[in-house]
C-alpha cells in the first residue's frame, strides 16, 4: 500500500511550483531579438495599490498589434513561469511576438519584482491583478486596446473567463488546460488518475477519495478557520473509529499526521477558495472568441472530465466562436509526454510544444 501515502499528499498537486537551478532548456529564447522588449509596471488599485512588474514584448513590424496577457497557473510564479529550468511563458511570448502579437507577462503578486502577499491571495484576487493589467494596456497608444486577449494556463485558465465574463475589454481568451469543473473535482480526479498510473489499487484510491471528501465536507460545514480545523479533526477521528470497527486495512493511514496535514492544507485561503470554485457561471457568461486546449496525457486537469463541461457551459453562453481541441500526446504543461506524470516535467527537454504555439498564433491572427 505504499502508493497510498502519495495519494493522500495530492491535495495540493494542482500547485506545481518546484523551481531550482538546472541546465538551460533548448527552447529558452536567445537574442538578438527581432522585437521590442520593455520592462513595465502597473498598479492594482483594488489590492492596496500594489505594483506589479512585468515585461511587454512588441512586434517591430506591426503597428497597433493585438496584445495578450499571460496568466499563470497555481502557485507563485515569475513572469517567465520559471519551473525546473523551463521558462514556458517566455517561450510563448517570444513565439507570439515574432508572429505579430504583443504579449504582457508579469511576476505574480509577492513574487520576484512584484509587490503584495501571494500567500493570502485567492483566485479572485489574482483575477484583479489581470484586470489591472488590462487597464494598463488600455493606456498604451502603441497597441490596439480593442484587441486585448487573455491566455490562462491551469488555474489561469479559469481566471481568464472570470475576468472575461464581466469585462467587455477582453476581446478573446485561450484556456490552456483550464478547469471546467469545480476545484474539488479537479483535485480528486487528478489524485485518482496519478495514483492509478503509479500502481495504487482501486481500493486504495477509493479510500483516499472517501477520506478527502469527508475532510472537504467538514471544512464546508464551518466558515471560521479554527472551527473548520476542529470540524475536520472530529470528522476524521470518527472516520478512523469506523475503519477500526470494520478492521479496514486502511485504518493505519488515518493518524495524527494525516489529520494534521489535512487541517493545515485546508486552512490555506487559496485552497479553500479553489475547492469551492466552479467555472460554470463564468463560462456561461463568456461571449468573446475562445480557444480551449487540453493535452490527452494531462493528469492534473483531465480532458475527459473538463472539456465536455466547458463545451456545455459555452453553449449555454450562446458563444458563436468556440474552438475546443484535445491534443494527442501532451501533458499538463503541453510538453510531448509518455505518461503525463509529473516526473516527466523534470526530465523533458521540451518546454512547450511548437505545434501548440502555432495553433495559438494561427487562431489569434485569423481573428485579429
C-alpha positions as CSV (number, residue, x, y, z in Angstrom):
1,X,0.0,0.0,0.0
2,X,2.9,2.3,-0.4
3,X,1.2,4.3,-3.2
4,X,-1.4,5.4,-0.7
5,X,0.9,7.9,1.1
6,X,1.4,9.6,-2.2
7,X,-2.3,9.7,-2.8
8,X,-3.0,11.4,0.5
9,X,-0.5,14.1,-0.3
10,X,-2.0,15.0,-3.6
11,X,-4.4,17.6,-2.2
12,X,-2.1,20.4,-3.5
13,X,-0.8,18.7,-6.6
14,X,-2.5,21.5,-8.6
15,X,0.3,23.7,-7.2
16,X,3.4,22.7,-9.2
17,X,5.9,25.3,-8.0
18,X,9.1,23.3,-7.8
19,X,11.8,25.5,-9.2
20,X,15.6,25.2,-9.0
21,X,18.7,25.7,-11.0
22,X,19.1,23.3,-13.9
23,X,20.7,23.4,-17.3
24,X,19.0,25.9,-19.6
25,X,16.5,24.2,-21.8
26,X,16.8,24.3,-25.7
27,X,13.7,26.4,-26.2
28,X,14.7,29.2,-23.9
29,X,14.8,32.3,-26.1
30,X,18.2,33.7,-27.0
31,X,19.0,37.1,-28.6
32,X,19.3,39.1,-30.6
33,X,15.6,39.6,-30.6
34,X,13.6,41.0,-33.5
35,X,11.0,42.7,-31.3
36,X,10.9,45.4,-28.7
37,X,11.3,44.3,-25.0
38,X,10.1,46.7,-22.4
39,X,10.1,46.3,-18.6
40,X,6.8,47.7,-17.3
41,X,4.9,48.2,-14.0
42,X,1.2,48.6,-13.3
43,X,-0.8,49.2,-10.2
44,X,-3.7,47.1,-8.8
45,X,-5.8,49.8,-7.1
46,X,-8.1,47.1,-5.7
47,X,-5.3,45.5,-3.7
48,X,-3.8,48.3,-1.6
49,X,-2.3,49.8,-4.8
50,X,0.3,47.1,-5.1
51,X,2.7,47.5,-8.0
52,X,3.1,44.5,-10.4
53,X,6.2,44.2,-12.5
54,X,6.4,42.6,-15.9
55,X,7.6,42.6,-19.5
56,X,5.8,43.8,-22.6
57,X,7.1,42.5,-25.9
58,X,6.0,44.3,-29.0
59,X,6.5,43.3,-32.7
60,X,8.5,45.8,-34.7
61,X,6.8,45.0,-38.0
62,X,3.2,45.6,-37.0
63,X,1.6,48.8,-35.9
64,X,-1.2,48.7,-33.3
65,X,-0.9,44.9,-32.8
66,X,-3.3,42.8,-30.8
67,X,-2.0,42.0,-27.4
68,X,-2.4,39.2,-24.9
69,X,-1.8,38.9,-21.2
70,X,-0.4,35.6,-19.9
71,X,-1.9,34.3,-16.7
72,X,0.0,31.8,-14.6
73,X,-1.3,28.6,-13.1
74,X,-1.4,27.7,-9.4
75,X,1.5,28.7,-7.1
76,X,3.7,31.8,-7.0
77,X,5.4,32.2,-10.4
78,X,7.5,34.8,-12.0
79,X,6.8,36.4,-15.4
80,X,8.5,33.7,-17.3
81,X,6.7,30.9,-15.4
82,X,10.1,29.6,-14.5
83,X,9.9,25.9,-13.4
84,X,12.6,23.3,-13.4
85,X,14.7,25.4,-15.8
86,X,11.7,25.7,-18.2
87,X,10.5,29.2,-18.9
88,X,7.3,28.5,-20.7
89,X,5.8,32.0,-20.6
90,X,9.0,33.4,-22.1
91,X,8.8,30.8,-24.8
92,X,5.2,31.6,-25.5
93,X,5.8,35.4,-25.5
94,X,8.8,35.0,-27.8
95,X,6.9,33.0,-30.3
96,X,3.7,35.1,-30.4
97,X,5.6,38.4,-30.6
98,X,7.5,37.0,-33.6
99,X,4.1,36.3,-35.1
100,X,3.0,39.9,-34.7
101,X,1.2,39.6,-31.4
102,X,2.2,41.8,-28.4
103,X,2.5,40.0,-25.1
104,X,2.4,41.2,-21.4
105,X,3.7,38.7,-18.8
106,X,4.2,39.7,-15.2
107,X,5.5,38.4,-11.8
108,X,2.6,37.4,-9.7
109,X,2.0,39.4,-6.6
110,X,4.6,38.9,-3.9
111,X,6.9,37.2,-6.5
112,X,10.2,38.5,-7.9
113,X,9.8,42.2,-8.5
114,X,6.0,42.5,-7.8
115,X,4.6,43.8,-4.5
116,X,2.0,42.1,-2.4
117,X,1.4,39.0,-0.4
118,X,0.9,35.9,-2.5
119,X,0.2,33.6,0.5
120,X,-3.1,35.4,1.2
121,X,-4.3,35.7,-2.4
122,X,-7.2,33.7,-3.7
123,X,-8.1,33.0,-7.4
124,X,-10.4,36.0,-7.3
125,X,-7.6,38.3,-6.0
126,X,-5.3,37.1,-8.9
127,X,-8.1,37.9,-11.3
128,X,-8.0,41.5,-10.0
129,X,-4.3,41.6,-11.0
130,X,-5.3,40.7,-14.5
131,X,-7.9,43.5,-14.5
132,X,-5.1,45.9,-13.5
133,X,-3.0,44.6,-16.5
134,X,-5.9,45.3,-18.8
135,X,-6.3,48.8,-17.5
136,X,-2.6,49.3,-18.1
137,X,-2.7,48.1,-21.7
138,X,-5.7,50.4,-22.4
139,X,-3.4,53.3,-21.5
140,X,-0.9,52.4,-24.2
141,X,-1.1,54.0,-27.6
142,X,1.2,51.5,-29.4
143,X,-1.2,48.5,-29.2
144,X,-4.8,48.0,-30.2
145,X,-6.7,48.3,-27.0
146,X,-9.8,46.8,-28.7
147,X,-7.8,43.6,-29.2
148,X,-6.7,42.7,-25.7
149,X,-6.8,38.9,-25.1
150,X,-6.0,36.6,-22.2
151,X,-4.1,33.3,-22.2
152,X,-4.5,31.4,-19.0
153,X,-2.8,28.1,-18.1
154,X,-4.3,25.7,-15.5
155,X,-5.7,28.0,-12.7
156,X,-5.1,30.8,-15.1
157,X,-7.5,29.0,-17.4
158,X,-10.3,29.7,-15.0
159,X,-9.1,33.2,-14.2
160,X,-9.5,34.2,-17.9
161,X,-13.2,33.5,-18.0
162,X,-13.7,35.0,-14.6
163,X,-12.3,38.3,-16.0
164,X,-13.9,37.9,-19.5
165,X,-17.4,37.3,-18.1
166,X,-17.6,40.8,-16.7
167,X,-15.0,42.9,-18.5
168,X,-16.0,44.0,-22.0
169,X,-12.4,45.0,-22.8
170,X,-11.5,41.3,-23.2
171,X,-11.6,40.5,-26.9
172,X,-10.7,36.8,-26.7
173,X,-9.3,34.2,-24.4
174,X,-7.3,31.0,-24.7
175,X,-7.7,28.3,-22.0
176,X,-4.6,26.1,-21.7
177,X,-5.6,23.1,-19.5
178,X,-8.2,25.2,-17.8
179,X,-10.8,23.7,-15.4
180,X,-14.4,23.0,-16.5
181,X,-15.4,21.6,-13.1
182,X,-15.1,22.7,-9.5
183,X,-11.8,22.6,-7.6
184,X,-12.9,19.5,-5.5
185,X,-13.5,17.5,-8.7
186,X,-10.2,18.7,-10.2
187,X,-8.2,17.7,-7.1
188,X,-9.9,14.3,-6.6
189,X,-9.8,13.4,-10.3
190,X,-6.1,14.2,-10.6
191,X,-5.4,12.2,-7.4
192,X,-7.2,9.2,-8.8
193,X,-5.5,9.4,-12.2
194,X,-2.0,9.8,-10.8
195,X,-2.4,7.1,-8.2
196,X,-3.7,4.7,-10.8
197,X,-0.7,5.4,-13.1
198,X,1.6,4.9,-10.1
199,X,0.1,1.5,-9.4
200,X,-2.3,2.2,-6.5
201,X,-5.1,-0.3,-6.0
202,X,-8.7,0.5,-6.7
203,X,-9.4,0.0,-3.0
204,X,-6.7,2.5,-2.0
205,X,-7.9,5.1,-4.5
206,X,-11.5,4.7,-3.2
207,X,-10.3,5.1,0.4
208,X,-8.4,8.3,-0.4
209,X,-11.4,9.7,-2.2
210,X,-13.6,9.0,0.8
211,X,-11.0,10.5,3.1
212,X,-10.7,13.7,1.2
213,X,-14.5,14.0,0.7
214,X,-15.0,13.7,4.5
215,X,-12.4,16.4,5.1
216,X,-13.9,18.8,2.4
217,X,-17.4,18.3,3.8
218,X,-16.2,19.1,7.3
219,X,-14.5,22.2,6.0
220,X,-17.6,23.4,4.2
221,X,-19.6,23.0,7.4
222,X,-17.9,26.0,9.1
223,X,-16.8,29.4,8.0
224,X,-14.2,30.3,10.6
225,X,-10.8,28.7,10.2
226,X,-10.4,27.4,13.7
227,X,-13.9,25.9,13.7
228,X,-13.1,24.3,10.3
229,X,-9.9,22.7,11.8
230,X,-12.0,21.3,14.7
231,X,-14.7,20.0,12.3
232,X,-12.1,18.3,10.1
233,X,-10.3,16.7,13.1
234,X,-13.6,15.5,14.6
235,X,-14.8,14.1,11.2
236,X,-11.6,12.3,10.5
237,X,-11.5,10.8,14.0
238,X,-15.0,9.5,13.5
239,X,-13.8,8.0,10.2
240,X,-10.9,6.4,12.0
241,X,-13.2,4.7,14.5
242,X,-15.3,3.4,11.6
243,X,-12.3,2.0,9.9
244,X,-11.1,0.4,13.2
245,X,-14.5,-1.1,13.8
246,X,-14.5,-2.6,10.3
247,X,-10.9,-3.7,10.8
248,X,-10.1,-1.9,7.5
249,X,-6.5,-2.3,6.2
250,X,-6.5,1.4,5.7
251,X,-7.1,2.3,9.3
252,X,-3.3,2.9,9.8
253,X,-3.4,5.8,7.4
254,X,-5.9,7.9,9.4
255,X,-3.5,9.0,12.1
256,X,-2.4,12.2,13.8
257,X,0.0,13.1,10.9
258,X,-2.8,12.7,8.3
259,X,-5.3,14.6,10.3
260,X,-2.8,17.5,10.9
261,X,-1.7,17.5,7.3
262,X,-5.3,17.9,6.1
263,X,-6.1,20.5,8.7
264,X,-3.1,22.6,7.6
265,X,-3.7,22.2,3.9
266,X,-7.4,23.0,4.2
267,X,-6.8,26.2,6.2
268,X,-5.0,27.8,3.2
269,X,-7.1,30.6,1.8
270,X,-6.3,29.9,-1.8
271,X,-7.1,26.2,-1.5
272,X,-10.3,26.8,0.3
273,X,-11.5,29.2,-2.4
274,X,-10.2,26.9,-5.2
275,X,-12.0,23.8,-3.9
276,X,-15.3,25.7,-4.0
277,X,-14.7,27.5,-7.3
278,X,-16.9,26.4,-10.1
279,X,-16.1,27.8,-13.6
280,X,-19.7,27.2,-14.7
281,X,-21.2,30.7,-14.0
282,X,-18.2,32.5,-15.6
283,X,-18.1,30.3,-18.7
284,X,-21.8,30.7,-19.2
285,X,-21.2,34.5,-19.4
286,X,-18.2,34.4,-21.7
287,X,-19.2,35.6,-25.2
288,X,-15.9,36.5,-26.7
289,X,-14.0,34.2,-29.1
290,X,-12.4,31.3,-27.1
291,X,-9.9,28.6,-27.8
292,X,-9.8,25.7,-25.4
293,X,-6.8,23.3,-25.5
294,X,-6.1,20.3,-23.3
295,X,-3.4,17.6,-23.7
296,X,-4.6,14.0,-23.9
297,X,-2.0,13.0,-21.3
298,X,-2.8,15.7,-18.8
299,X,-3.1,14.1,-15.4
300,X,-3.8,17.3,-13.5
301,X,-6.8,18.7,-15.5
302,X,-8.2,15.6,-17.1
303,X,-9.6,16.4,-20.6
304,X,-12.3,13.7,-20.5
305,X,-13.8,15.4,-17.4
306,X,-13.2,19.1,-18.2
307,X,-13.6,19.6,-21.9
308,X,-17.2,18.3,-22.1
309,X,-18.2,20.6,-19.3
310,X,-16.5,23.6,-20.8
311,X,-18.3,23.0,-24.1
312,X,-21.6,22.7,-22.3
313,X,-21.2,25.9,-20.4
314,X,-20.1,27.8,-23.5
315,X,-23.2,26.6,-25.4
316,X,-25.3,28.0,-22.6
317,X,-23.5,31.3,-23.2
318,X,-24.6,31.1,-26.8
319,X,-20.9,31.8,-27.7
320,X,-20.6,31.7,-31.5
321,X,-16.8,31.4,-31.7
322,X,-15.7,28.4,-29.7
323,X,-12.8,26.1,-30.7
324,X,-12.1,23.1,-28.4
325,X,-9.3,20.7,-29.0
326,X,-7.9,17.7,-27.2
327,X,-4.3,17.5,-28.4
328,X,-2.9,14.0,-28.6
329,X,0.3,13.2,-26.6
330,X,0.7,16.3,-24.5
331,X,0.9,16.7,-20.7
332,X,-0.4,19.4,-18.4
333,X,2.5,21.7,-19.5
334,X,1.9,21.0,-23.2
335,X,5.1,19.0,-23.4
336,X,5.2,15.9,-25.6
337,X,4.8,13.2,-23.0
338,X,4.9,9.4,-22.5
339,X,2.7,9.1,-19.4
340,X,1.9,12.6,-18.4
341,X,3.2,12.0,-14.8
342,X,4.9,14.9,-13.0
343,X,8.4,13.4,-13.1
344,X,8.4,13.9,-16.8
345,X,8.2,17.7,-16.2
346,X,11.7,17.4,-14.8
347,X,13.3,15.2,-17.5
348,X,11.6,16.6,-20.6
349,X,13.8,18.9,-22.7
350,X,10.8,20.4,-24.5
351,X,9.4,23.4,-22.7
352,X,6.2,24.0,-24.7
353,X,5.2,22.2,-27.9
354,X,5.9,24.2,-31.1
355,X,2.7,22.6,-32.6
356,X,0.6,24.2,-29.8
357,X,2.4,27.5,-30.2
358,X,1.4,27.6,-33.8
359,X,-2.2,26.6,-33.1
360,X,-2.5,29.6,-30.7
361,X,-0.9,32.2,-33.0
362,X,-2.8,31.0,-36.1
363,X,-6.1,31.2,-34.1
364,X,-5.4,34.7,-32.9
365,X,-4.1,36.1,-36.2
366,X,-7.1,34.6,-38.1
367,X,-9.4,36.8,-35.9
368,X,-7.3,39.9,-35.1
